[in-house]
Amino acid sequence: MLLGADDYDAMRETIAVLSDPSLLIAHQEGVQALSEGDVLDSDQLAKAMKNAGRSVDTK
């Protein structure tokens, strides 16, 4: 079987998440938060990132 580089990388990342219990729990919590409507729009995300000291390019 041949896989493209991007597909191979995605598969390896998926395996890494599924084999790490803490990452898997964090993923499941994120999916639950999304289903409950716990989301940010782009302006809210930019503000949260600035408050966390991260640079934000809104272009």
Jmol script that loads the backbone (N, CA, C; Angstrom):
load data "model"
ATOM      1  N   MET A   1       0.843  -1.156   0.000  1.00  0.00           N
ATOM      2  CA  MET A   1       0.000   0.000   0.000  1.00  0.00           C
ATOM      3  C   MET A   1       0.901   1.234   0.000  1.00  0.00           C
ATOM      4  N   LEU A   2       0.512   2.221  -0.761  1.00  0.00           N
ATOM      5  CA  LEU A   2       1.225   3.494  -0.788  1.00  0.00           C
ATOM      6  C   LEU A   2       0.340   4.564  -0.172  1.00  0.00           C
ATOM      7  N   LEU A   3       0.956   5.421   0.619  1.00  0.00           N
ATOM      8  CA  LEU A   3       0.265   6.557   1.222  1.00  0.00           C
ATOM      9  C   LEU A   3       1.022   7.821   0.874  1.00  0.00           C
ATOM     10  N   GLY A   4       0.274   8.882   0.671  1.00  0.00           N
ATOM     11  CA  GLY A   4       0.911  10.171   0.496  1.00  0.00           C
ATOM     12  C   GLY A   4       1.503  10.625   1.829  1.00  0.00           C
ATOM     13  N   ALA A   5       2.459  11.519   1.781  1.00  0.00           N
ATOM     14  CA  ALA A   5       3.137  11.989   2.996  1.00  0.00           C
ATOM     15  C   ALA A   5       2.155  12.605   3.981  1.00  0.00           C
ATOM     16  N   ASP A   6       1.210  13.407   3.490  1.00  0.00           N
ATOM     17  CA  ASP A   6       0.234  14.036   4.381  1.00  0.00           C
ATOM     18  C   ASP A   6      -0.659  12.997   5.047  1.00  0.00           C
ATOM     19  N   ASP A   7      -1.091  12.002   4.290  1.00  0.00           N
ATOM     20  CA  ASP A   7      -1.927  10.945   4.857  1.00  0.00           C
ATOM     21  C   ASP A   7      -1.158  10.144   5.910  1.00  0.00           C
ATOM     22  N   TYR A   8       0.103   9.866   5.621  1.00  0.00           N
ATOM     23  CA  TYR A   8       0.941   9.135   6.571  1.00  0.00           C
ATOM     24  C   TYR A   8       1.106   9.929   7.861  1.00  0.00           C
ATOM     25  N   ASP A   9       1.387  11.215   7.741  1.00  0.00           N
ATOM     26  CA  ASP A   9       1.541  12.064   8.928  1.00  0.00           C
ATOM     27  C   ASP A   9       0.249  12.113   9.734  1.00  0.00           C
ATOM     28  N   ALA A  10      -0.887  12.242   9.058  1.00  0.00           N
ATOM     29  CA  ALA A  10      -2.177  12.278   9.750  1.00  0.00           C
ATOM     30  C   ALA A  10      -2.435  10.959  10.477  1.00  0.00           C
ATOM     31  N   MET A  11      -2.103   9.850   9.846  1.00  0.00           N
ATOM     32  CA  MET A  11      -2.296   8.549  10.467  1.00  0.00           C
ATOM     33  C   MET A  11      -1.424   8.420  11.718  1.00  0.00           C
ATOM     34  N   ARG A  12      -0.177   8.864  11.634  1.00  0.00           N
ATOM     35  CA  ARG A  12       0.723   8.784  12.798  1.00  0.00           C
ATOM     36  C   ARG A  12       0.231   9.671  13.942  1.00  0.00           C
ATOM     37  N   GLU A  13      -0.287  10.850  13.619  1.00  0.00           N
ATOM     38  CA  GLU A  13      -0.817  11.724  14.665  1.00  0.00           C
ATOM     39  C   GLU A  13      -2.042  11.106  15.318  1.00  0.00           C
ATOM     40  N   THR A  14      -2.896  10.484  14.525  1.00  0.00           N
ATOM     41  CA  THR A  14      -4.076   9.815  15.065  1.00  0.00           C
ATOM     42  C   THR A  14      -3.660   8.682  15.998  1.00  0.00           C
ATOM     43  N   ILE A  15      -2.707   7.903  15.600  1.00  0.00           N
ATOM     44  CA  ILE A  15      -2.213   6.812  16.443  1.00  0.00           C
ATOM     45  C   ILE A  15      -1.637   7.368  17.745  1.00  0.00           C
ATOM     46  N   ALA A  16      -0.906   8.471  17.662  1.00  0.00           N
ATOM     47  CA  ALA A  16      -0.325   9.071  18.865  1.00  0.00           C
ATOM     48  C   ALA A  16      -1.406   9.517  19.834  1.00  0.00           C
ATOM     49  N   VAL A  17      -2.464  10.140  19.325  1.00  0.00           N
ATOM     50  CA  VAL A  17      -3.556  10.594  20.190  1.00  0.00           C
ATOM     51  C   VAL A  17      -4.279   9.398  20.806  1.00  0.00           C
ATOM     52  N   LEU A  18      -4.584   8.404  19.986  1.00  0.00           N
ATOM     53  CA  LEU A  18      -5.331   7.248  20.474  1.00  0.00           C
ATOM     54  C   LEU A  18      -4.530   6.418  21.471  1.00  0.00           C
ATOM     55  N   SER A  19      -3.203   6.485  21.426  1.00  0.00           N
ATOM     56  CA  SER A  19      -2.390   5.700  22.339  1.00  0.00           C
ATOM     57  C   SER A  19      -2.005   6.469  23.603  1.00  0.00           C
ATOM     58  N   ASP A  20      -2.384   7.737  23.694  1.00  0.00           N
ATOM     59  CA  ASP A  20      -2.083   8.551  24.873  1.00  0.00           C
ATOM     60  C   ASP A  20      -3.396   8.857  25.596  1.00  0.00           C
ATOM     61  N   PRO A  21      -3.631   8.233  26.759  1.00  0.00           N
ATOM     62  CA  PRO A  21      -4.915   8.419  27.451  1.00  0.00           C
ATOM     63  C   PRO A  21      -5.261   9.877  27.748  1.00  0.00           C
ATOM     64  N   SER A  22      -4.275  10.692  28.130  1.00  0.00           N
ATOM     65  CA  SER A  22      -4.584  12.085  28.455  1.00  0.00           C
ATOM     66  C   SER A  22      -4.979  12.877  27.204  1.00  0.00           C
ATOM     67  N   LEU A  23      -4.319  12.613  26.071  1.00  0.00           N
ATOM     68  CA  LEU A  23      -4.700  13.283  24.824  1.00  0.00           C
ATOM     69  C   LEU A  23      -6.081  12.835  24.358  1.00  0.00           C
ATOM     70  N   LEU A  24      -6.379  11.553  24.523  1.00  0.00           N
ATOM     71  CA  LEU A  24      -7.677  11.040  24.120  1.00  0.00           C
ATOM     72  C   LEU A  24      -8.794  11.654  24.960  1.00  0.00           C
ATOM     73  N   ILE A  25      -8.572  11.786  26.257  1.00  0.00           N
ATOM     74  CA  ILE A  25      -9.567  12.419  27.135  1.00  0.00           C
ATOM     75  C   ILE A  25      -9.758  13.879  26.744  1.00  0.00           C
ATOM     76  N   ALA A  26      -8.657  14.595  26.481  1.00  0.00           N
ATOM     77  CA  ALA A  26      -8.756  15.999  26.076  1.00  0.00           C
ATOM     78  C   ALA A  26      -9.539  16.130  24.773  1.00  0.00           C
ATOM     79  N   HIS A  27      -9.306  15.213  23.840  1.00  0.00           N
ATOM     80  CA  HIS A  27     -10.047  15.228  22.575  1.00  0.00           C
ATOM     81  C   HIS A  27     -11.540  15.003  22.820  1.00  0.00           C
ATOM     82  N   GLN A  28     -11.861  14.023  23.642  1.00  0.00           N
ATOM     83  CA  GLN A  28     -13.259  13.728  23.933  1.00  0.00           C
ATOM     84  C   GLN A  28     -13.940  14.904  24.628  1.00  0.00           C
ATOM     85  N   GLU A  29     -13.228  15.564  25.533  1.00  0.00           N
ATOM     86  CA  GLU A  29     -13.776  16.752  26.197  1.00  0.00           C
ATOM     87  C   GLU A  29     -14.021  17.873  25.192  1.00  0.00           C
ATOM     88  N   GLY A  30     -13.113  18.027  24.238  1.00  0.00           N
ATOM     89  CA  GLY A  30     -13.285  19.048  23.209  1.00  0.00           C
ATOM     90  C   GLY A  30     -14.489  18.782  22.324  1.00  0.00           C
ATOM     91  N   VAL A  31     -14.684  17.525  21.950  1.00  0.00           N
ATOM     92  CA  VAL A  31     -15.841  17.157  21.135  1.00  0.00           C
ATOM     93  C   VAL A  31     -17.125  17.426  21.918  1.00  0.00           C
ATOM     94  N   GLN A  32     -17.136  17.096  23.208  1.00  0.00           N
ATOM     95  CA  GLN A  32     -18.309  17.346  24.050  1.00  0.00           C
ATOM     96  C   GLN A  32     -18.592  18.843  24.153  1.00  0.00           C
ATOM     97  N   ALA A  33     -17.540  19.648  24.344  1.00  0.00           N
ATOM     98  CA  ALA A  33     -17.710  21.098  24.438  1.00  0.00           C
ATOM     99  C   ALA A  33     -18.311  21.658  23.150  1.00  0.00           C
ATOM    100  N   LEU A  34     -17.845  21.171  22.004  1.00  0.00           N
ATOM    101  CA  LEU A  34     -18.403  21.617  20.727  1.00  0.00           C
ATOM    102  C   LEU A  34     -19.886  21.273  20.620  1.00  0.00           C
ATOM    103  N   SER A  35     -20.237  20.069  21.036  1.00  0.00           N
ATOM    104  CA  SER A  35     -21.636  19.657  20.929  1.00  0.00           C
ATOM    105  C   SER A  35     -22.540  20.464  21.855  1.00  0.00           C
ATOM    106  N   GLU A  36     -21.957  21.025  22.912  1.00  0.00           N
ATOM    107  CA  GLU A  36     -22.717  21.866  23.844  1.00  0.00           C
ATOM    108  C   GLU A  36     -22.701  23.337  23.439  1.00  0.00           C
ATOM    109  N   GLY A  37     -22.066  23.656  22.310  1.00  0.00           N
ATOM    110  CA  GLY A  37     -22.028  25.034  21.831  1.00  0.00           C
ATOM    111  C   GLY A  37     -20.945  25.878  22.461  1.00  0.00           C
ATOM    112  N   ASP A  38     -19.983  25.264  23.134  1.00  0.00           N
ATOM    113  CA  ASP A  38     -18.893  25.997  23.773  1.00  0.00           C
ATOM    114  C   ASP A  38     -17.839  26.312  22.720  1.00  0.00           C
ATOM    115  N   VAL A  39     -18.058  27.388  21.981  1.00  0.00           N
ATOM    116  CA  VAL A  39     -17.190  27.778  20.881  1.00  0.00           C
ATOM    117  C   VAL A  39     -16.895  29.275  20.959  1.00  0.00           C
ATOM    118  N   LEU A  40     -15.862  29.695  20.245  1.00  0.00           N
ATOM    119  CA  LEU A  40     -15.519  31.109  20.141  1.00  0.00           C
ATOM    120  C   LEU A  40     -15.575  31.523  18.684  1.00  0.00           C
ATOM    121  N   ASP A  41     -16.047  32.757  18.431  1.00  0.00           N
ATOM    122  CA  ASP A  41     -15.934  33.262  17.069  1.00  0.00           C
ATOM    123  C   ASP A  41     -14.519  33.824  16.905  1.00  0.00           C
ATOM    124  N   SER A  42     -14.183  34.275  15.725  1.00  0.00           N
ATOM    125  CA  SER A  42     -12.803  34.696  15.451  1.00  0.00           C
ATOM    126  C   SER A  42     -12.374  35.880  16.319  1.00  0.00           C
ATOM    127  N   ASP A  43     -13.275  36.825  16.581  1.00  0.00           N
ATOM    128  CA  ASP A  43     -12.922  37.966  17.426  1.00  0.00           C
ATOM    129  C   ASP A  43     -12.664  37.529  18.863  1.00  0.00           C
ATOM    130  N   GLN A  44     -13.503  36.634  19.381  1.00  0.00           N
ATOM    131  CA  GLN A  44     -13.319  36.136  20.745  1.00  0.00           C
ATOM    132  C   GLN A  44     -12.010  35.343  20.859  1.00  0.00           C
ATOM    133  N   LEU A  45     -11.707  34.560  19.845  1.00  0.00           N
ATOM    134  CA  LEU A  45     -10.469  33.790  19.847  1.00  0.00           C
ATOM    135  C   LEU A  45      -9.253  34.706  19.810  1.00  0.00           C
ATOM    136  N   ALA A  46      -9.291  35.742  18.970  1.00  0.00           N
ATOM    137  CA  ALA A  46      -8.175  36.691  18.885  1.00  0.00           C
ATOM    138  C   ALA A  46      -7.957  37.373  20.232  1.00  0.00           C
ATOM    139  N   LYS A  47      -9.042  37.758  20.893  1.00  0.00           N
ATOM    140  CA  LYS A  47      -8.939  38.408  22.198  1.00  0.00           C
ATOM    141  C   LYS A  47      -8.356  37.448  23.233  1.00  0.00           C
ATOM    142  N   ALA A  48      -8.820  36.219  23.237  1.00  0.00           N
ATOM    143  CA  ALA A  48      -8.311  35.227  24.194  1.00  0.00           C
ATOM    144  C   ALA A  48      -6.825  34.969  23.963  1.00  0.00           C
ATOM    145  N   MET A  49      -6.414  34.913  22.702  1.00  0.00           N
ATOM    146  CA  MET A  49      -5.000  34.681  22.413  1.00  0.00           C
ATOM    147  C   MET A  49      -4.149  35.871  22.838  1.00  0.00           C
ATOM    148  N   LYS A  50      -4.625  37.084  22.586  1.00  0.00           N
ATOM    149  CA  LYS A  50      -3.890  38.274  23.021  1.00  0.00           C
ATOM    150  C   LYS A  50      -3.759  38.289  24.530  1.00  0.00           C
ATOM    151  N   ASN A  51      -4.850  37.940  25.248  1.00  0.00           N
ATOM    152  CA  ASN A  51      -4.816  37.906  26.713  1.00  0.00           C
ATOM    153  C   ASN A  51      -3.838  36.849  27.227  1.00  0.00           C
ATOM    154  N   ALA A  52      -3.608  35.824  26.446  1.00  0.00           N
ATOM    155  CA  ALA A  52      -2.672  34.769  26.832  1.00  0.00           C
ATOM    156  C   ALA A  52      -1.241  35.096  26.409  1.00  0.00           C
ATOM    157  N   GLY A  53      -1.042  36.269  25.798  1.00  0.00           N
ATOM    158  CA  GLY A  53       0.286  36.680  25.390  1.00  0.00           C
ATOM    159  C   GLY A  53       0.743  36.116  24.062  1.00  0.00           C
ATOM    160  N   ARG A  54      -0.199  35.648  23.265  1.00  0.00           N
ATOM    161  CA  ARG A  54       0.126  35.092  21.946  1.00  0.00           C
ATOM    162  C   ARG A  54      -0.104  36.167  20.895  1.00  0.00           C
ATOM    163  N   SER A  55       0.747  36.215  19.886  1.00  0.00           N
ATOM    164  CA  SER A  55       0.559  37.194  18.833  1.00  0.00           C
ATOM    165  C   SER A  55      -0.576  36.713  17.923  1.00  0.00           C
ATOM    166  N   VAL A  56      -1.302  37.679  17.383  1.00  0.00           N
ATOM    167  CA  VAL A  56      -2.453  37.368  16.560  1.00  0.00           C
ATOM    168  C   VAL A  56      -2.366  38.159  15.259  1.00  0.00           C
ATOM    169  N   ASP A  57      -2.444  37.462  14.146  1.00  0.00           N
ATOM    170  CA  ASP A  57      -2.492  38.099  12.825  1.00  0.00           C
ATOM    171  C   ASP A  57      -3.894  37.890  12.304  1.00  0.00           C
ATOM    172  N   THR A  58      -4.696  38.948  12.249  1.00  0.00           N
ATOM    173  CA  THR A  58      -6.098  38.811  11.849  1.00  0.00           C
ATOM    174  C   THR A  58      -6.307  39.055  10.365  1.00  0.00           C
ATOM    175  N   LYS A  59      -5.242  39.102   9.575  1.00  0.00           N
ATOM    176  CA  LYS A  59      -5.362  39.344   8.134  1.00  0.00           C
ATOM    177  C   LYS A  59      -5.777  38.099   7.417  1.00  0.00           C
TER     178      LYS A  59
END
end "model"
wireframe off; spacefill off
backbone 0.3
color backbone group
